[in-house]
Amino acid sequence: MALAFGDAHASNAAPEGMVWIPGRTFTMGSNDHYPEEAPAHPVKVDGFWIDDIPVTNRRFTEFVKATGYVTFAEKTPDAKDYPGAKPEMLRAGSLLFFQPKTVSGPDITQWWTFKFGANWHRPRGGISDLRGKLDHPVVHVAWCDAKAYADWAGLELPTEAEWELAARGGLDDAEFAWGDELMPGGVPMANTWQGTFPVKSTKPKGHERTSPVRSFPPNGYGLYDMIGNVWEWTADYWSDRHPEPSAKACCIPNNPRGGGVEASYDPRQPDIRIPRRVLKGGSHLCAPNYCRRYRPAARHAEPEDTSTSHLGFRCIKRAPASQEPMSQENVHEQVRASR
């Protein structure tokens, strides 16, 4: 009996611009860095398709043209959602990084400002635009904007576990997505901060911010910009720590979906009930002297309503088990059975 490989895979062709990540068990998190990454624990994740690049300005433009969608940063904030906010601050805009000449202490307002008029198509506010940046990741998108794009495209946002599995590129025990050295042979492997953050950048002028997608090598799964360039939204609510590892192999979490919404609220702002989601991947602002989150295990909390100049997203597509592409081992088993 001949095995019709073409027919078997006809309904399982790769969605355009997406890469298949085989499902398996891996160790999520890290015990060696920031406390919110711990404890390292095994999880099992089913296979899925994922965008090989972050959603770009080009792709987001297509979405907006097709739907007329208006992003969160383009809307005037509702005063009832922000008790105690100064009326003059309740204007459309987004958070924008600017490089200071000097800093004193850890106050991030020395290098972040809420820029009125900044949004995805005016990334620096004012008369800035997307000329020359259509193939850069879209930025200044809040969680609702990423979700709206995913819904329009018939896709989903990844869970934290799915994102981390994909980012590791098959190197489960490596520090970085490409191995154990940040810059092997002195060569940058991702768009991260070069120099001393935030006062000195040693990158060529004009290259201090986002870079075109695919500017750096892909990981082992063929995915670009999983580390650096821009942080990426996930579907999961934030929790301060990972759950403890299961004592029995039978009880390893299967497709974990993060914590609950109540635990995601920022305890430092008890009057503001804005859920926080998990960000992954680090950005072009991550530096050894400040934010060592250019690693697959790293994570960060971000309120759903917040957009910034270093935050984007990518999408996934989950396949029913009956439609998952066959592994090479399963292909060989079918060949043997057909003889």
KEDO-93471 format. One line per 5 residues: number of its first residue (from 0); their letters; for each residue y, z, x of N, C-alpha, C. Coordinates in steps of 0.02 Angstrom, whole numbers, always signed. Each point is the difference from the previous one (the first is absolute). Layout:
! KEDO-93471
NUM	a	Y/Z/X/Y/Z/X/Y/Z/X  ...
! end
This chain:
! KEDO-93471
0	malaf	-60/+0/+43/+60/+0/-43/+62/+0/+44  +45/-46/-12/+62/-3/+39/+50/+49/-28  +37/+30/+45/+51/+49/-21/+68/-36/-2  +32/-1/-58/+63/-37/-8/+58/+45/+20  +14/+1/+65/+54/+45/+25/+67/-17/-32
5	gdaha	+14/-65/-8/+64/-20/-28/+9/+27/-70  -54/-7/-41/+4/+25/-69/+7/+76/-1  -37/+33/+45/+1/+73/+0/+69/+27/+16  +38/-37/+40/+66/+24/+21/+57/-33/-38  -15/-45/-46/+53/-38/-33/+49/+46/-35
10	snaap	-25/+53/-32/+45/+45/-37/+29/+54/+45  -21/+1/+64/+21/+53/+45/+45/-25/+56  +30/-59/-9/+43/-26/+52/+58/+48/+12  +21/+3/+62/+54/+46/+17/+64/-18/-37  +31/+49/-33/+66/-14/-29/+48/-21/+55
15	egmvw	+45/-44/-16/+46/-28/+51/+38/+56/+35  -1/-2/+67/+38/+48/+39/-30/+69/+3  -64/+7/-20/-31/+66/-1/-63/+0/+44  -18/+59/+24/-58/+10/+44/-46/+50/-33  -66/-13/+6/-50/+46/-29/-13/+58/+48
20	ipgrt	+4/+61/-26/-16/+60/+38/-67/+27/-27  -53/-3/+40/-65/+24/-25/+2/+75/-14  -31/+20/-55/-3/+71/-17/-46/+38/+46  +17/+63/+14/-42/+42/+42/+28/+71/+3  -34/+43/+36/+23/+67/+12/+37/+3/+67
25	ftmgs	+56/+34/+2/+37/+8/+63/+34/+68/+0  +24/+20/+59/+35/+64/+6/+74/-11/-10  +27/+29/-53/+70/-7/-18/+39/+60/+26  +62/-13/+23/+42/+53/+24/-10/+15/+74  +35/+51/+25/-4/+19/+70/+15/+74/+7
30	ndhyp	-33/+32/+48/+13/+70/+16/+45/+9/+60  +25/-55/+28/+33/+3/+65/+75/-10/-1  +30/-8/-59/+72/-17/-2/+37/+43/-51  +31/-30/-49/+38/+37/-49/-45/+36/-49  +20/+60/-24/-45/+40/-42/-20/-35/-65
35	eeapa	+43/-42/-28/-17/-33/-63/-56/-52/+7  -17/-18/+61/-55/-48/+11/-68/+33/+0  -1/+66/+4/-62/+38/+5/-23/+25/-69  -64/+18/-5/-51/-10/+51/-30/-70/-3  -25/-23/+57/-38/-62/+0/-62/+11/-42
40	hpvkv	-16/-49/-42/-57/+10/-46/-30/-67/-19  -65/-3/-11/-31/-64/-18/+13/-17/-73  +12/-64/-13/+7/-26/-68/-37/-66/-4  -20/-18/-60/-32/-64/-11/+46/-43/-42  +9/-62/+21/+45/-46/-36/-37/-65/-13
45	dgfwi	+4/-25/-62/-30/-64/-17/+41/-57/+30  -30/-58/+6/+35/-57/+29/+57/-25/-44  +48/-33/+30/+58/-26/-36/+34/-54/+41  +40/-40/-33/+43/-49/+33/+68/+32/+12  +33/-19/+55/+66/+27/+15/+44/-55/+29
50	ddipv	+64/+1/-15/+47/-49/+29/-3/+3/+76  -1/-57/+32/-3/+0/+73/+68/+16/+31  +53/-1/-40/+67/+16/+23/+35/+41/-54  +52/+38/+19/+40/+33/-53/+33/-53/-44  +16/+19/-61/+36/-46/-44/+67/-16/+32
55	tnrrf	+15/-65/+6/+60/-23/+35/+57/-11/-49  +59/-9/+29/+58/-19/-42/-12/-65/-37  -36/-45/+32/-16/-64/-33/-41/+11/-63  -53/+41/+7/-43/+13/-57/+36/+39/-54  +40/+49/+20/+36/+41/-49/+52/-42/-36
60	tefvk	+30/-47/+34/+48/-46/-32/-35/-39/-56  -61/-24/+13/-37/-37/-50/-12/+44/-62  -17/+63/+12/-11/+47/-55/+63/+9/-42  +56/+11/+33/+63/+12/-35/+21/-62/-39  -8/-58/+31/+19/-63/-35/-43/-11/-61
65	atgyv	-64/+18/+4/-46/-11/-56/+10/+49/-57  +24/+60/+16/+2/+53/-50/+70/+25/-17  +48/-12/+43/+67/+28/-10/+2/+75/+15  -49/+25/+36/-5/+71/+14/+60/+26/+39  +22/+61/-18/+55/+34/+34/-28/+63/+32
70	tfaek	+8/+8/+65/-30/+56/+35/+38/+65/-13  -32/+55/+16/+29/+66/-11/+66/+8/+38  +4/-26/+61/+61/+8/+40/+59/-39/-28  -13/-46/-46/+54/-40/-30/+26/+31/-65  -29/+56/-20/+19/+32/-63/+39/+64/+13
75	tpdak	+46/+16/-45/+37/+63/+5/-45/+58/-18  -6/+50/+43/-44/+58/-14/+20/+36/-64  -49/+28/-34/+12/+39/-61/+15/+72/+21  +58/+26/-20/+21/+67/+22/-49/+55/-20  -35/-9/-56/-46/+53/-22/-60/+8/+47
80	dypga	-15/-51/+39/-56/+4/+47/+19/+35/+65  +65/+11/+10/+24/+28/+63/+49/+57/-12  -26/+57/-23/+44/+57/-15/+40/+20/+62  +65/+10/-10/+42/+22/+54/+26/-55/+45  -20/-63/-13/+24/-55/+42/+74/-11/-11
85	kpeml	+35/-17/+53/+71/-16/-6/+9/-65/-38  +44/-2/-49/+9/-61/-40/+14/-62/+43  +38/+9/+54/+17/-58/+41/-60/-28/+37  -55/+38/+3/-60/-25/+33/-48/-36/-48  +13/+5/-64/-44/-32/-49/+18/-73/-8
90	ragsl	-13/-37/+53/+13/-72/+2/-60/-35/+29  -8/-63/-17/-57/-39/+25/+4/-6/+75  -58/+7/+33/-2/-6/+73/-66/+23/+27  -4/+5/+66/-63/+17/+33/+15/+31/+68  -51/+32/+28/+9/+33/+65/-4/-51/+57
95	lffqp	+48/+4/+45/+5/-48/+55/+5/+37/+67  -41/-21/+47/+3/+28/+68/+58/-32/+38  +37/+42/+37/+50/-26/+47/-8/+38/+65  +12/-33/+55/-12/+30/+65/+62/+37/+24  -4/+66/+7/+57/+38/+25/+5/-3/+76
100	ktvsg	+58/+14/+25/+8/+1/+73/-25/+66/+29  +9/+54/-37/-25/+66/+21/-23/+37/-62  -43/+50/+11/-22/+43/-55/+1/+72/+24  +5/+45/-49/-1/+72/+16/-46/+34/-51  -60/+18/+23/-47/+32/-45/-40/-50/-41
105	pditq	-42/+26/-47/-46/-43/-37/+25/-28/-66  +63/+10/-16/+27/-22/-64/-3/-76/-6  -42/-25/-46/-12/-73/-4/+60/-38/-29  +48/+35/-29/+59/-35/-25/+42/-29/+57  -19/+18/+62/+34/-29/+58/-23/-72/+11
110	wwtfk	-56/-20/-30/-23/-69/+8/-24/-33/-65  +5/+37/-56/-15/-30/-65/+61/+8/-45  +14/-51/-39/+54/+4/-49/-22/-34/-64  +24/+26/-57/-13/-34/-64/+54/-53/-7  -21/-62/+6/+47/-56/+1/+6/-30/-69
115	fganw	+59/+7/-30/+12/-32/-65/-7/-76/+8  -36/-30/-46/-8/-73/+1/-57/-26/+43  -33/+45/+38/-58/-22/+39/-60/-8/-47  -35/-55/+7/-60/-12/-40/-43/-53/+35  -53/-22/-33/-48/-43/+34/+30/-66/+24
120	hrprg	+48/-28/-38/+29/-64/+21/+67/+8/+35  +25/+62/+4/+58/+16/+42/-20/+60/+43  -44/-11/+49/-32/+56/+35/+47/+46/+38  +60/-23/+16/+48/+44/+34/+62/+11/-43  -7/-15/-64/+57/+8/-46/+53/-53/+12
125	gisdl	+57/+8/-32/+56/-46/+11/-19/-71/-14  +17/-45/+47/-15/-72/-9/-63/-21/+38  -39/+49/+24/-62/-18/+35/-47/-37/-47  -44/-40/+27/-47/-37/-41/-65/-10/+38  -43/-44/-26/-67/-9/+28/-5/-61/+46
130	rgkld	+56/-29/+18/-4/-59/+44/-35/+18/+66  -52/-39/+15/-39/+12/+61/-51/+56/-7  -6/+29/-60/-45/+58/-8/-50/-10/-57  -11/-61/-22/-46/-10/-55/-72/+20/+18  -16/-3/+64/-68/+18/+21/-3/+71/+30
135	hpvvh	+52/+39/-11/-1/+71/+16/-28/+38/-61  -27/+60/+10/-22/+39/-59/+59/+16/-45  -11/-2/-65/+52/+22/-46/+10/+75/+9  +62/+23/-4/+16/+71/+7/+46/+20/-58  +19/+64/-1/+41/+27/-54/-36/-7/-68
140	vawcd	-66/+11/+1/-38/-1/-62/-27/+70/-14  +14/+26/-59/-27/+63/-23/-73/-10/-23  -35/+55/-15/-70/-6/-19/-8/-42/-63  +45/+8/-48/-5/-38/-62/+8/-75/+12  +39/-19/+50/+9/-70/+17/-64/-30/+29
145	akaya	-32/+38/+45/-63/-22/+29/-53/-7/-54  -2/+49/-46/-49/-2/-55/+13/-60/-46  +64/-14/-14/+17/-56/-44/-22/-66/+32  +10/-7/+65/-22/-61/+34/-76/-6/-4  -35/+54/+14/-73/-2/-1/-26/-19/-69
150	dwagl	+30/+29/-52/-20/-17/-69/+10/-74/-14  +57/-27/+21/+15/-71/-10/-50/-44/+36  -20/+20/+59/-45/-40/+40/-73/+10/-19  -14/+45/-48/-69/+14/-18/-37/+40/+52  +37/+40/+38/-28/+39/+55/+14/+74/-11
155	elpte	-15/+41/+51/+13/+72/-4/+27/+25/+66  +29/+58/-1/+18/+33/+63/-61/+38/+26  -10/+2/+65/-59/+33/+28/+5/+76/-5  -58/+32/-6/-1/+72/+9/+12/+15/+74  +13/+63/+15/+9/+19/+70/-64/-13/+40
160	aewel	-58/+15/-30/-63/-10/+35/-13/-74/+13  +13/-42/-50/-9/-72/+10/+46/-26/+55  +63/+22/-3/+48/-23/+50/-22/+21/+69  -21/+62/+8/-18/+24/+67/-62/-34/+27  -50/-12/-43/-59/-36/+21/+19/-69/+27
165	aargg	+43/-35/-38/+20/-67/+21/+40/+2/+65  +44/+50/+7/+43/+4/+59/-40/+13/+64  -54/+36/-6/-40/+16/+60/-33/-61/+30  -10/-52/-39/-26/-62/+28/-69/+5/+29  -39/+50/-22/-67/+10/+26/-4/+47/+59
170	lddae	+57/+23/+25/+1/+46/+58/+10/+72/-26  -53/+28/-27/+6/+64/-34/+21/+57/+46  -21/-1/+62/+13/+55/+45/+60/-11/+45  +34/-55/-8/+57/-16/+43/+63/+34/-26  +45/+14/+47/+64/+32/-18/+44/-48/-39
175	fawgd	+0/-62/+22/+43/-51/-31/-42/-54/-32  +31/-45/-35/-36/-53/-34/-30/-51/+49  +21/+4/+63/-22/-48/+50/-37/+33/+58  -6/+66/+1/-34/+35/+54/+32/+68/+13  -6/+24/+60/+22/+68/+16/+65/+3/+40
180	elmpg	+31/-57/+15/+64/-1/+35/+54/-27/-46  +58/+32/-1/+54/-24/-42/+23/-69/+20  +9/-10/+66/+21/-65/+26/-46/-20/+57  -58/-27/-15/-47/-17/+54/+30/-52/+47  -1/+18/+65/+30/-45/+49/+74/-8/-8
185	gvpma	+32/+48/-35/+72/-4/-11/+21/-49/-54  -48/-27/-38/+14/-51/-51/+5/+34/-69  +56/-7/-36/+5/+28/-68/-50/-35/-47  -36/+39/-38/-49/-27/-48/+26/+1/-72  +58/+29/-10/+29/+4/-67/+75/+8/+7
190	ntwqg	+36/-12/-54/+73/+8/-1/+17/+73/-10  +5/+37/+56/+22/+69/-2/+62/+7/+43  +31/+59/-2/+61/+11/+38/-13/-1/+75  +40/-38/+36/-3/-2/+73/+64/+33/+27  -8/+53/+39/+58/+36/+24/-2/+72/-24
195	tfpvk	+58/+30/-7/+5/+70/-23/+30/+1/-70  -40/+19/-48/+24/+2/-69/+46/+60/-10  +56/-8/-38/+24/-61/-31/+58/-33/+38  +15/+26/+60/+63/-20/+32/-6/-61/+47  -60/-15/+23/-6/-55/+48/-60/-43/-16
200	stkpk	+13/-64/-11/-54/-49/-9/+1/-48/+59  -59/-11/+29/-4/-47/+56/-25/-69/-22  -5/-10/-65/-20/-66/-25/+58/-49/+9  -16/-66/+3/+54/-49/+3/+46/+5/-60  +64/-14/+9/+48/+5/-55/-23/-45/-58
205	ghert	+3/+28/-60/-21/-37/-59/-72/+12/-19  -37/+37/+42/-71/+14/-14/-13/+74/-13  +52/+37/-15/-7/+72/-8/-32/+20/-66  +1/-44/-49/-24/+19/-67/-67/-34/-15  -9/-25/-61/-63/-31/-17/-10/-65/+40
210	spvrs	-63/-19/+6/-17/-62/+35/-38/-45/-49  -2/-66/+13/-40/-43/-42/-73/+22/+0  -34/-5/-56/-71/+18/-3/-38/-44/+49  -55/+26/+25/-43/-34/+49/+32/-6/+69  +51/+40/+14/+32/-2/+66/-43/+36/+52
215	fppng	-46/+42/-23/-43/+38/+45/-73/-14/-16  -46/+15/+46/-70/-17/-12/-29/+34/-62  -48/-32/-34/-33/+31/-57/-50/+53/+23  -20/+43/-46/-52/+48/+17/-69/-32/-6  -52/+40/+6/-68/-28/+1/-21/-33/-65
220	yglyd	+35/+14/-55/-15/-33/-63/+43/-62/-12  +44/-15/+47/+45/-57/-9/+62/+15/-40  +19/+64/-3/+59/+21/-38/+59/+11/+46  +58/-23/-21/+61/+5/+40/+46/+55/-25  +34/+32/+47/+53/+48/-17/-24/+60/-40
225	mignv	-64/+18/+6/-22/+61/-32/+33/+61/+33  +17/-8/+63/+35/+52/+37/+68/-26/+20  +52/+42/-8/+67/-21/+19/+31/-49/-49  +57/-26/+18/+41/-45/-40/+28/+38/-60  -39/+11/-53/+24/+40/-57/-55/+47/-23
230	wewta	+21/+59/-24/-46/+43/-36/-24/-37/-62  -58/+21/-28/-26/-33/-59/-20/+51/-53  +21/-16/-63/-18/+42/-57/-75/-2/-12  -28/+56/-23/-68/+1/-27/+3/+25/-72  -57/-1/-34/-3/+22/-69/-6/+75/-7
235	dywsd	-17/+35/+54/-17/+71/-5/+61/+46/-2  -6/+52/-42/+50/+54/+3/-8/+39/+65  +55/+27/+23/+0/+38/+63/-33/+68/-8  -36/+20/+51/-25/+69/+6/+12/+21/+72  +12/+65/+11/+19/+24/+66/-55/-4/+52
240	rhpep	-63/+0/-23/-57/-5/+45/-55/-39/-33  -47/-24/+41/-60/-30/-26/-48/+55/-23  -48/-17/-43/-51/+50/-19/-46/+15/+58  -32/+58/-2/-47/+19/+52/-60/-47/-1  -31/-13/+58/-59/-43/+2/-56/+28/-42
245	sakac	-37/-44/-32/-57/+22/-40/-55/+27/+45  -31/+54/-22/-53/+32/+40/-65/-40/-3  -7/-43/-51/-61/-38/-9/+16/-75/-4  -43/-40/+30/+11/-72/+0/+0/-29/-70  -37/+33/-45/-4/-26/-69/+66/+6/-37
250	cipnn	+44/+43/+25/+61/+16/-37/+63/-29/+31  -7/-48/+45/+58/-32/+30/+41/-34/-54  +66/+9/-2/+41/-32/-51/-9/-75/-1  -7/-28/-60/-9/-72/-9/+63/-29/-32  +32/-46/+36/+63/-30/-23/+51/+53/-22
255	prggg	+18/+46/+45/+48/+53/-18/+67/-29/-20  +32/+34/-47/+64/-24/-27/+57/+49/+10  -3/+43/+49/+54/+45/+14/+4/+59/-48  +55/+39/+6/+8/+59/-41/+34/-14/-66  +19/+54/-34/+33/-6/-65/+75/-3/+6
260	veasy	+33/-21/-54/+72/-10/+2/+37/+66/+10  -24/+55/-29/+36/+64/+6/+8/+22/+72  -52/-9/+40/+2/+21/+70/+43/-46/+42  +19/-58/-28/+39/-48/+39/+75/+15/+0  +23/+42/-47/+72/+14/-4/+23/+37/+63
265	dprqp	+61/-13/+21/+27/+30/+60/+21/+72/-15  -32/+50/+30/+18/+70/-14/+70/+18/+23  +29/-40/+44/+68/+14/+23/+53/-21/-51  -22/-39/-51/+46/-22/-53/-31/+14/-68  -5/+63/-19/-36/+18/-61/+31/-28/-64
270	dirip	+64/-17/+1/+32/-26/-60/-9/-75/-9  -24/-33/+52/-9/-73/-3/-74/-16/-3  -21/-26/-58/-71/-12/-12/-17/-74/+11  +6/-20/+62/-17/-69/+19/-65/+2/+39  -54/-30/-25/-63/+1/+37/+7/-34/+68
275	rrvlk	-39/+24/+47/-2/-32/+67/-66/-36/+10  +2/-56/+33/-59/-39/+16/-11/-1/+76  -60/-20/+20/-17/-3/+71/+22/-66/+30  +36/+3/+56/+15/-59/+40/-47/-2/+60  -14/-60/+23/-44/-8/+58/+28/-52/+48
280	ggshl	-19/+8/+64/+11/-53/+49/+57/+7/+49  +48/+45/-14/+58/+4/+44/+44/-61/-6  +51/-4/+42/+48/-55/-5/+31/-16/+67  +49/-44/-1/+36/-18/+61/+43/+57/+26  +4/+55/-38/+39/+58/+22/-44/+55/+30
285	capny	-64/-9/+1/-45/+51/+28/+1/-4/+76  +7/+58/+33/+6/+2/+72/-37/+60/+28  -24/-4/+62/-35/+58/+30/+41/+64/+1  +66/-6/+5/+42/+60/+5/+19/+28/-69  -19/-35/-54/+24/+24/-65/-54/-2/-55
290	crryr	-29/-58/-11/-47/-8/-56/-61/-38/+24  -52/+36/+17/-61/-31/+28/-47/-20/-57  +26/-34/-49/-40/-17/-58/-20/-74/-1  -6/-29/+59/-22/-69/+7/-76/-2/+9  -36/+38/-42/-72/+7/+4/-30/-5/-71
295	paarh	-61/-26/-6/-30/-6/-67/-5/+66/-38  -12/+56/+36/-8/+64/-34/+66/+31/-24  +55/-23/+28/+65/+30/-17/+19/-13/-72  +39/+46/-28/+21/-5/-70/+67/+33/-9  +34/-18/-54/+66/+27/-12/+13/+3/-75
300	aeped	+38/+49/-23/+17/+7/-71/+65/-36/-15  +0/-36/-57/+62/-34/-21/+7/+5/-76  +58/+23/-25/+11/+1/-72/-4/-71/-28  -28/-6/-60/-9/-66/-31/+65/-38/-8  +55/+35/-7/+63/-33/-14/+38/-21/+64
305	tstsh	-29/+13/+57/+35/-10/+63/-18/-67/+32  +51/-37/+19/-9/-62/+37/+40/+5/+64  -25/-33/+52/+32/+4/+65/-4/-67/+35  +35/-4/+57/+1/-62/+39/-62/-7/+44  -48/+47/-4/-60/-6/+41/-64/+12/-41
310	lgfrc	+4/-16/-65/-57/+14/-44/-16/-62/-42  -64/-22/+3/-23/-56/-39/-68/+15/-31  -42/-51/-7/-66/+11/-31/-43/-63/+8  -64/+8/-13/-46/-56/-8/-49/+17/-56  -37/-49/-24/-43/+9/-59/-74/-9/+17
315	ikrap	-42/+22/-46/-72/-10/+6/-27/-28/-65  -62/-22/+4/-38/-22/-59/-70/+29/+6  -18/+41/-48/-67/+29/+0/-49/-47/-36  -59/-8/+28/-50/-44/-28/-56/+40/-31  -24/-18/-60/-60/+34/-27/-57/-8/+49
320	asqep	-45/+50/+2/-55/-1/+49/-40/-65/-4  -8/-27/-60/-39/-61/-8/+34/-61/+30  +65/+6/+15/+37/-57/+26/+20/+10/+73  -21/+55/+31/+18/+12/+70/-33/-52/+44  +37/-27/+49/-31/-47/+47/-59/+32/+35
325	msqen	-53/-39/+10/-59/+26/+33/+14/+14/+73  -26/+56/+25/+3/+14/+71/-47/-47/+36  +9/-7/+66/-45/-44/+38/-72/+24/-6  -11/+66/-2/-67/+26/-6/-31/-20/-67  +39/+3/-54/-26/-19/-65/-15/-74/-5
330	vheqv	+41/-41/+34/-13/-72/+1/-68/-13/+32  -13/+34/+58/-64/-10/+34/-58/+22/-44  +9/+55/-38/-53/+24/-44/-15/-52/-55  +52/-32/-27/-11/-51/-51/-34/-61/+28  +18/-18/+62/-32/-57/+32/-74/+14/+9
335	rasr	-17/+61/+24/-70/+17/+11/-38/+0/-66  +31/+25/-53/-33/+3/-65/-12/-69/-29  +41/-49/+18/-6/-66/-29/-53/-43/+34  -26/+24/+56/-49/-40/+37/-70/+7/-29
! end
